[in-house]
Amino acid sequence: MLVLVAGATGNLGQKLVTSLLKHGHQVRGLGRSPSKLDAHLASQLESFVESTAYHDIPALDKACAGADAVICAYLGFPELHLEGQLLLFRAAERANVKRFVAASWCYDWRRMSLGQQDSYDPDISFRHHVEISSSLKPIWIFTGVLAEVLFSAPGRVDFTPRSNGAWDSKGRVAEVWGNPATKFAWTSEADAAEFTAAIVSLPETSPLYGEQFFKLTSGIDGFADIARVYGEVRGCEITIKQMGSVEDLRKKAYEARDKGDRARWWEYIMFFYTLHMLDGTWAMGELDNERVGVKGTSLREFLEAHPDL
């Protein structure tokens, strides 16, 4: 199968390429900067289509031509998740692509309303628009927070307290609201890529073929669990700093948004990520790891493999 990875040069995009190649697929890349792609991976691609911008229609059409599946690995910016993803989706339609994996690898936003989590509004809008305008049914893969984001790995979103997040590896402190034992879902980028490759590889005879929503995680832990395991692996002590109740956090989050600029949502959005991780909004419920046949990396294994975090 020929699989196009749009955003192939990104942190997750390169891991998707690696996993798809391991599954025996031909892989084509799409992106603005082919030089960012690991040279070894680049040599294994069927081809790489360079684009000038997310709205480079000729590049999108060229990239989708002949592809059996398209994976949208756009992360971060709302313009990419809505306008950019929709343009890629239309190019996939024109090319008669059978499978389209939408920008995913996040929490399950299906029960949310517009305005509840600014960063997920583009995904909610994209979903509802394509549902009423296309026969091509996208696939979404919900994983919880990516572990590299949780630990603020280089080149990822900053989830440290200085950005209103919770975890500070350098300061050896977790700033926690509510009960530190409250569990939330997390997934490593490598696992997210493996989960995606497994779903894309499902044969048409599989009972899972045609399903649109999958919930797969590496693990489900609380900050108390993470602090304990991190301390054991690193040989240090993590201080859990109690910041207040979940309701205190809710008040703080909405006050920050009301006082802020919605066009600068990243300045307050980490309050909302932490809030919805802890207040049950993003509870994952029953997972699909067993049905898909994939097992996640444990927290200890992840930390041992990433000594720099």
KEVOGU-756031 format. One record per residue (C-alpha): residue number from 0; residue in one letter; x, z, y. Coordinates in steps of 0.25 Angstrom, whole numbers, plus 5000, padded with zeros to 4 digits. Each point is the difference from the previous one (the first is absolute). Example, Ala and Ser with C-alpha at 12.3 -4.5 7.8 and 13.67 -1.06 7.14 Angstrom:
<sites>
+------+------+------+------+------+
! resi ! resn !    u !    w !    v !
+------+------+------+------+------+
!    0 !    A ! 5049 ! 5031 ! 4982 !
!    1 !    S ! 5006 ! 4998 ! 5014 !
+------+------+------+------+------+
</sites>
This chain:
<sites>
+------+------+------+------+------+
! resi ! resn !    u !    w !    v !
+------+------+------+------+------+
!    0 !    M ! 5000 ! 5000 ! 5000 !
!    1 !    L ! 5005 ! 4997 ! 5014 !
!    2 !    V ! 4998 ! 5012 ! 5009 !
!    3 !    L ! 5002 ! 4999 ! 5015 !
!    4 !    V ! 5004 ! 5013 ! 5007 !
!    5 !    A ! 4997 ! 5000 ! 5015 !
!    6 !    G ! 5010 ! 5009 ! 5007 !
!    7 !    A ! 5010 ! 4999 ! 4989 !
!    8 !    T ! 5011 ! 5005 ! 5008 !
!    9 !    G ! 4994 ! 5014 ! 5003 !
!   10 !    N ! 5003 ! 5013 ! 4993 !
!   11 !    L ! 4988 ! 4998 ! 4990 !
!   12 !    G ! 5001 ! 4985 ! 5000 !
!   13 !    Q ! 5014 ! 5000 ! 4994 !
!   14 !    K ! 4995 ! 5010 ! 4989 !
!   15 !    L ! 4988 ! 4991 ! 4998 !
!   16 !    V ! 5009 ! 4988 ! 4997 !
!   17 !    T ! 5009 ! 5008 ! 4991 !
!   18 !    S ! 4988 ! 5005 ! 4992 !
!   19 !    L ! 4993 ! 4986 ! 4999 !
!   20 !    L ! 5013 ! 4994 ! 4995 !
!   21 !    K ! 5001 ! 5011 ! 4989 !
!   22 !    H ! 4986 ! 4996 ! 4996 !
!   23 !    G ! 5005 ! 4986 ! 4998 !
!   24 !    H ! 4993 ! 4993 ! 5012 !
!   25 !    Q ! 5005 ! 4990 ! 5009 !
!   26 !    V ! 5001 ! 5006 ! 5014 !
!   27 !    R ! 4999 ! 4993 ! 5014 !
!   28 !    G ! 5003 ! 5008 ! 5013 !
!   29 !    L ! 4994 ! 4999 ! 5013 !
!   30 !    G ! 5006 ! 5006 ! 5013 !
!   31 !    R ! 5006 ! 4998 ! 5013 !
!   32 !    S ! 5014 ! 5005 ! 4997 !
!   33 !    P ! 5006 ! 4995 ! 4986 !
!   34 !    S ! 5013 ! 5006 ! 5003 !
!   35 !    K ! 4994 ! 5014 ! 4998 !
!   36 !    L ! 4997 ! 4997 ! 4986 !
!   37 !    D ! 5010 ! 5005 ! 4990 !
!   38 !    A ! 5009 ! 4988 ! 4996 !
!   39 !    H ! 4999 ! 5003 ! 4985 !
!   40 !    L ! 4985 ! 5000 ! 5001 !
!   41 !    A ! 5000 ! 4988 ! 5009 !
!   42 !    S ! 5007 ! 4992 ! 4990 !
!   43 !    Q ! 4989 ! 5003 ! 4990 !
!   44 !    L ! 4989 ! 4995 ! 5008 !
!   45 !    E ! 4993 ! 4987 ! 4997 !
!   46 !    S ! 5001 ! 4998 ! 5015 !
!   47 !    F ! 4999 ! 5007 ! 5014 !
!   48 !    V ! 4991 ! 4995 ! 5011 !
!   49 !    E ! 5004 ! 5004 ! 5014 !
!   50 !    S ! 4989 ! 5002 ! 5010 !
!   51 !    T ! 5001 ! 5002 ! 5015 !
!   52 !    A ! 4989 ! 5010 ! 5001 !
!   53 !    Y ! 4988 ! 5005 ! 4992 !
!   54 !    H ! 4992 ! 4989 ! 5006 !
!   55 !    D ! 5009 ! 4989 ! 4996 !
!   56 !    I ! 4989 ! 4992 ! 4993 !
!   57 !    P ! 5009 ! 4989 ! 4994 !
!   58 !    A ! 5009 ! 5010 ! 4994 !
!   59 !    L ! 4989 ! 5008 ! 4994 !
!   60 !    D ! 4994 ! 4987 ! 4994 !
!   61 !    K ! 5014 ! 4996 ! 4994 !
!   62 !    A ! 5002 ! 5014 ! 4995 !
!   63 !    C ! 4986 ! 5000 ! 4993 !
!   64 !    A ! 5001 ! 4986 ! 4994 !
!   65 !    G ! 5000 ! 5001 ! 4985 !
!   66 !    A ! 5000 ! 5015 ! 4999 !
!   67 !    D ! 4992 ! 5007 ! 4989 !
!   68 !    A ! 5000 ! 5013 ! 5008 !
!   69 !    V ! 5003 ! 5005 ! 5014 !
!   70 !    I ! 5004 ! 5014 ! 5003 !
!   71 !    C ! 4999 ! 5004 ! 5015 !
!   72 !    A ! 5012 ! 5010 ! 5002 !
!   73 !    Y ! 4997 ! 5002 ! 5015 !
!   74 !    L ! 5002 ! 5014 ! 5004 !
!   75 !    G ! 4999 ! 5008 ! 5013 !
!   76 !    F ! 4994 ! 4992 ! 5011 !
!   77 !    P ! 4985 ! 4998 ! 5001 !
!   78 !    E ! 5002 ! 4986 ! 5005 !
!   79 !    L ! 5006 ! 4997 ! 4987 !
!   80 !    H ! 4989 ! 5007 ! 4991 !
!   81 !    L ! 4988 ! 4993 ! 5007 !
!   82 !    E ! 5004 ! 4987 ! 5007 !
!   83 !    G ! 5012 ! 4997 ! 4992 !
!   84 !    Q ! 4994 ! 5004 ! 4987 !
!   85 !    L ! 4988 ! 4992 ! 5003 !
!   86 !    L ! 5008 ! 4987 ! 5003 !
!   87 !    L ! 5008 ! 5002 ! 4987 !
!   88 !    F ! 4987 ! 5002 ! 4992 !
!   89 !    R ! 4994 ! 4987 ! 5006 !
!   90 !    A ! 5013 ! 4993 ! 4996 !
!   91 !    A ! 4998 ! 5005 ! 4986 !
!   92 !    E ! 4986 ! 4995 ! 5000 !
!   93 !    R ! 5004 ! 4986 ! 5004 !
!   94 !    A ! 5010 ! 5000 ! 4989 !
!   95 !    N ! 4990 ! 5005 ! 4989 !
!   96 !    V ! 5008 ! 5012 ! 4997 !
!   97 !    K ! 4994 ! 5009 ! 4989 !
!   98 !    R ! 5005 ! 5013 ! 5004 !
!   99 !    F ! 5002 ! 5007 ! 5013 !
!  100 !    V ! 5006 ! 5014 ! 5001 !
!  101 !    A ! 4996 ! 5005 ! 5014 !
!  102 !    A ! 5010 ! 5009 ! 5008 !
!  103 !    S ! 4998 ! 5013 ! 4992 !
!  104 !    W ! 5009 ! 5012 ! 4995 !
!  105 !    C ! 4993 ! 5010 ! 5009 !
!  106 !    Y ! 4988 ! 5010 ! 4999 !
!  107 !    D ! 4986 ! 4996 ! 4995 !
!  108 !    W ! 4993 ! 4997 ! 5013 !
!  109 !    R ! 4987 ! 4995 ! 4994 !
!  110 !    R ! 4992 ! 5012 ! 5004 !
!  111 !    M ! 5005 ! 5000 ! 5014 !
!  112 !    S ! 4993 ! 4994 ! 5013 !
!  113 !    L ! 5007 ! 4993 ! 5011 !
!  114 !    G ! 5006 ! 5009 ! 5010 !
!  115 !    Q ! 5003 ! 5011 ! 4990 !
!  116 !    Q ! 5014 ! 4996 ! 4997 !
!  117 !    D ! 5005 ! 4989 ! 5010 !
!  118 !    S ! 5011 ! 4995 ! 4991 !
!  119 !    Y ! 4990 ! 4996 ! 4989 !
!  120 !    D ! 4990 ! 4994 ! 5009 !
!  121 !    P ! 5007 ! 4986 ! 4998 !
!  122 !    D ! 4999 ! 5001 ! 4985 !
!  123 !    I ! 4985 ! 5005 ! 5000 !
!  124 !    S ! 4997 ! 4988 ! 5010 !
!  125 !    F ! 5007 ! 4990 ! 4991 !
!  126 !    R ! 4993 ! 5004 ! 4988 !
!  127 !    H ! 4986 ! 4999 ! 5005 !
!  128 !    H ! 5003 ! 4987 ! 5007 !
!  129 !    V ! 5005 ! 4993 ! 4987 !
!  130 !    E ! 4989 ! 5006 ! 4992 !
!  131 !    I ! 4990 ! 4992 ! 5008 !
!  132 !    S ! 5008 ! 4988 ! 5002 !
!  133 !    S ! 5007 ! 4996 ! 4988 !
!  134 !    S ! 4999 ! 4999 ! 4985 !
!  135 !    L ! 5014 ! 5004 ! 4998 !
!  136 !    K ! 5000 ! 5015 ! 4997 !
!  137 !    P ! 5013 ! 5008 ! 5004 !
!  138 !    I ! 5006 ! 5011 ! 4992 !
!  139 !    W ! 5004 ! 5013 ! 5007 !
!  140 !    I ! 5009 ! 5010 ! 4994 !
!  141 !    F ! 4999 ! 5015 ! 5005 !
!  142 !    T ! 5012 ! 5008 ! 4997 !
!  143 !    G ! 5000 ! 5011 ! 5010 !
!  144 !    V ! 5012 ! 5003 ! 5010 !
!  145 !    L ! 5012 ! 4992 ! 4996 !
!  146 !    A ! 5011 ! 5010 ! 4997 !
!  147 !    E ! 5010 ! 4993 ! 5009 !
!  148 !    V ! 4991 ! 5002 ! 5011 !
!  149 !    L ! 4997 ! 5015 ! 4996 !
!  150 !    F ! 5015 ! 5003 ! 5001 !
!  151 !    S ! 5002 ! 4991 ! 5012 !
!  152 !    A ! 5010 ! 4990 ! 4993 !
!  153 !    P ! 5008 ! 4991 ! 5010 !
!  154 !    G ! 4992 ! 4988 ! 5005 !
!  155 !    R ! 4987 ! 5007 ! 4996 !
!  156 !    V ! 4989 ! 5008 ! 5009 !
!  157 !    D ! 5005 ! 5013 ! 5005 !
!  158 !    F ! 4992 ! 5011 ! 4993 !
!  159 !    T ! 5008 ! 5012 ! 5005 !
!  160 !    P ! 4995 ! 5010 ! 5010 !
!  161 !    R ! 5006 ! 4994 ! 5012 !
!  162 !    S ! 4989 ! 4988 ! 4997 !
!  163 !    N ! 4989 ! 5010 ! 4997 !
!  164 !    G ! 5003 ! 4999 ! 4985 !
!  165 !    A ! 5003 ! 5011 ! 4990 !
!  166 !    W ! 5013 ! 4998 ! 4993 !
!  167 !    D ! 5014 ! 5002 ! 5005 !
!  168 !    S ! 5011 ! 4998 ! 4990 !
!  169 !    K ! 5012 ! 5003 ! 5010 !
!  170 !    G ! 4993 ! 5012 ! 5005 !
!  171 !    R ! 4996 ! 5005 ! 4986 !
!  172 !    V ! 4986 ! 5003 ! 5005 !
!  173 !    A ! 4986 ! 4995 ! 4997 !
!  174 !    E ! 4990 ! 5003 ! 5011 !
!  175 !    V ! 4987 ! 5002 ! 4992 !
!  176 !    W ! 4985 ! 5001 ! 5005 !
!  177 !    G ! 4991 ! 5007 ! 4990 !
!  178 !    N ! 5003 ! 5004 ! 4986 !
!  179 !    P ! 5014 ! 4995 ! 4996 !
!  180 !    A ! 4995 ! 4998 ! 4986 !
!  181 !    T ! 4990 ! 4990 ! 5004 !
!  182 !    K ! 5004 ! 4987 ! 4992 !
!  183 !    F ! 5001 ! 4986 ! 5005 !
!  184 !    A ! 5004 ! 4987 ! 4994 !
!  185 !    W ! 5013 ! 4993 ! 5002 !
!  186 !    T ! 5007 ! 4988 ! 4994 !
!  187 !    S ! 5015 ! 4995 ! 5001 !
!  188 !    E ! 5001 ! 4986 ! 5005 !
!  189 !    A ! 5007 ! 4995 ! 4987 !
!  190 !    D ! 4987 ! 5006 ! 4992 !
!  191 !    A ! 4991 ! 4993 ! 5010 !
!  192 !    A ! 5007 ! 4987 ! 4997 !
!  193 !    E ! 4999 ! 5002 ! 4985 !
!  194 !    F ! 4985 ! 5003 ! 5001 !
!  195 !    T ! 4998 ! 4988 ! 5008 !
!  196 !    A ! 5008 ! 4991 ! 4991 !
!  197 !    A ! 4992 ! 5006 ! 4988 !
!  198 !    I ! 4987 ! 4997 ! 5006 !
!  199 !    V ! 5003 ! 4986 ! 5005 !
!  200 !    S ! 5005 ! 4997 ! 4985 !
!  201 !    L ! 4987 ! 5004 ! 4994 !
!  202 !    P ! 4995 ! 4988 ! 4992 !
!  203 !    E ! 4986 ! 4994 ! 5002 !
!  204 !    T ! 4996 ! 5006 ! 4987 !
!  205 !    S ! 5003 ! 5014 ! 5004 !
!  206 !    P ! 4987 ! 5009 ! 5003 !
!  207 !    L ! 5007 ! 5004 ! 5013 !
!  208 !    Y ! 5001 ! 4986 ! 5005 !
!  209 !    G ! 4991 ! 4997 ! 5012 !
!  210 !    E ! 5000 ! 5015 ! 5004 !
!  211 !    Q ! 5003 ! 5002 ! 5015 !
!  212 !    F ! 5004 ! 5014 ! 5002 !
!  213 !    F ! 5011 ! 5008 ! 4992 !
!  214 !    K ! 5005 ! 5014 ! 5002 !
!  215 !    L ! 5014 ! 5003 ! 4995 !
!  216 !    T ! 5010 ! 5010 ! 5004 !
!  217 !    S ! 5014 ! 5006 ! 4996 !
!  218 !    G ! 4994 ! 5014 ! 5002 !
!  219 !    I ! 4991 ! 5010 ! 5006 !
!  220 !    D ! 5007 ! 5012 ! 5006 !
!  221 !    G ! 4998 ! 5010 ! 5012 !
!  222 !    F ! 5011 ! 5003 ! 5010 !
!  223 !    A ! 5003 ! 5013 ! 4992 !
!  224 !    D ! 5003 ! 4992 ! 4988 !
!  225 !    I ! 5008 ! 4990 ! 5008 !
!  226 !    A ! 5008 ! 5012 ! 5007 !
!  227 !    R ! 5003 ! 5006 ! 4986 !
!  228 !    V ! 5005 ! 4987 ! 4993 !
!  229 !    Y ! 5008 ! 4996 ! 5012 !
!  230 !    G ! 5007 ! 5013 ! 5001 !
!  231 !    E ! 5003 ! 5000 ! 4985 !
!  232 !    V ! 5005 ! 4986 ! 5001 !
!  233 !    R ! 5008 ! 5002 ! 5012 !
!  234 !    G ! 5004 ! 5014 ! 4998 !
!  235 !    C ! 4994 ! 5005 ! 5013 !
!  236 !    E ! 4988 ! 5007 ! 5005 !
!  237 !    I ! 4989 ! 4994 ! 5008 !
!  238 !    T ! 4992 ! 5008 ! 5010 !
!  239 !    I ! 4985 ! 4998 ! 5000 !
!  240 !    K ! 4996 ! 5002 ! 5014 !
!  241 !    Q ! 4985 ! 5003 ! 5001 !
!  242 !    M ! 4994 ! 4993 ! 5012 !
!  243 !    G ! 4986 ! 5004 ! 4999 !
!  244 !    S ! 4987 ! 4996 ! 4992 !
!  245 !    V ! 4995 ! 4986 ! 4997 !
!  246 !    E ! 4990 ! 5002 ! 5011 !
!  247 !    D ! 5010 ! 5004 ! 5010 !
!  248 !    L ! 5007 ! 4987 ! 4996 !
!  249 !    R ! 4987 ! 4992 ! 5002 !
!  250 !    K ! 4998 ! 5005 ! 5014 !
!  251 !    K ! 5015 ! 4997 ! 5003 !
!  252 !    A ! 4999 ! 4986 ! 4995 !
!  253 !    Y ! 4987 ! 4996 ! 5008 !
!  254 !    E ! 5005 ! 5007 ! 5012 !
!  255 !    A ! 5013 ! 4992 ! 4999 !
!  256 !    R ! 4992 ! 4987 ! 4998 !
!  257 !    D ! 4991 ! 5003 ! 5012 !
!  258 !    K ! 5011 ! 5003 ! 5009 !
!  259 !    G ! 5008 ! 4988 ! 4995 !
!  260 !    D ! 5000 ! 4985 ! 5001 !
!  261 !    R ! 4993 ! 4993 ! 4989 !
!  262 !    A ! 5010 ! 4988 ! 5002 !
!  263 !    R ! 5011 ! 5010 ! 4996 !
!  264 !    W ! 4993 ! 5006 ! 4988 !
!  265 !    W ! 5014 ! 5003 ! 4993 !
!  266 !    E ! 5002 ! 5011 ! 5010 !
!  267 !    Y ! 4989 ! 5009 ! 4994 !
!  268 !    I ! 4997 ! 4993 ! 4986 !
!  269 !    M ! 5008 ! 5009 ! 4992 !
!  270 !    F ! 4991 ! 5012 ! 5003 !
!  271 !    F ! 4989 ! 4991 ! 4994 !
!  272 !    Y ! 5008 ! 4996 ! 4988 !
!  273 !    T ! 5003 ! 5015 ! 4997 !
!  274 !    L ! 4986 ! 5004 ! 5002 !
!  275 !    H ! 4994 ! 4990 ! 4991 !
!  276 !    M ! 5010 ! 5003 ! 4989 !
!  277 !    L ! 4996 ! 5014 ! 5000 !
!  278 !    D ! 4985 ! 5001 ! 5004 !
!  279 !    G ! 4995 ! 4992 ! 4987 !
!  280 !    T ! 4997 ! 4987 ! 5008 !
!  281 !    W ! 5011 ! 4993 ! 4991 !
!  282 !    A ! 4998 ! 5007 ! 4987 !
!  283 !    M ! 5003 ! 4989 ! 4990 !
!  284 !    G ! 4991 ! 5005 ! 4988 !
!  285 !    E ! 5002 ! 4993 ! 4987 !
!  286 !    L ! 5013 ! 4991 ! 4999 !
!  287 !    D ! 5002 ! 4987 ! 4994 !
!  288 !    N ! 5014 ! 5002 ! 4995 !
!  289 !    E ! 4996 ! 5001 ! 4985 !
!  290 !    R ! 4990 ! 4989 ! 5001 !
!  291 !    V ! 5011 ! 4990 ! 5006 !
!  292 !    G ! 5011 ! 5006 ! 4991 !
!  293 !    V ! 5010 ! 5005 ! 5010 !
!  294 !    K ! 5006 ! 5013 ! 5002 !
!  295 !    G ! 5006 ! 5006 ! 5013 !
!  296 !    T ! 5013 ! 5006 ! 5003 !
!  297 !    S ! 5000 ! 5015 ! 5001 !
!  298 !    L ! 5004 ! 5007 ! 5013 !
!  299 !    R ! 5013 ! 5005 ! 4994 !
!  300 !    E ! 5004 ! 4986 ! 4995 !
!  301 !    F ! 4997 ! 4994 ! 5014 !
!  302 !    L ! 5008 ! 5011 ! 5007 !
!  303 !    E ! 5012 ! 4999 ! 4990 !
!  304 !    A ! 5000 ! 4985 ! 5002 !
!  305 !    H ! 5000 ! 5001 ! 5016 !
!  306 !    P ! 5010 ! 5011 ! 5003 !
!  307 !    D ! 5000 ! 4995 ! 5015 !
!  308 !    L ! 4986 ! 5005 ! 5002 !
+------+------+------+------+------+
</sites>
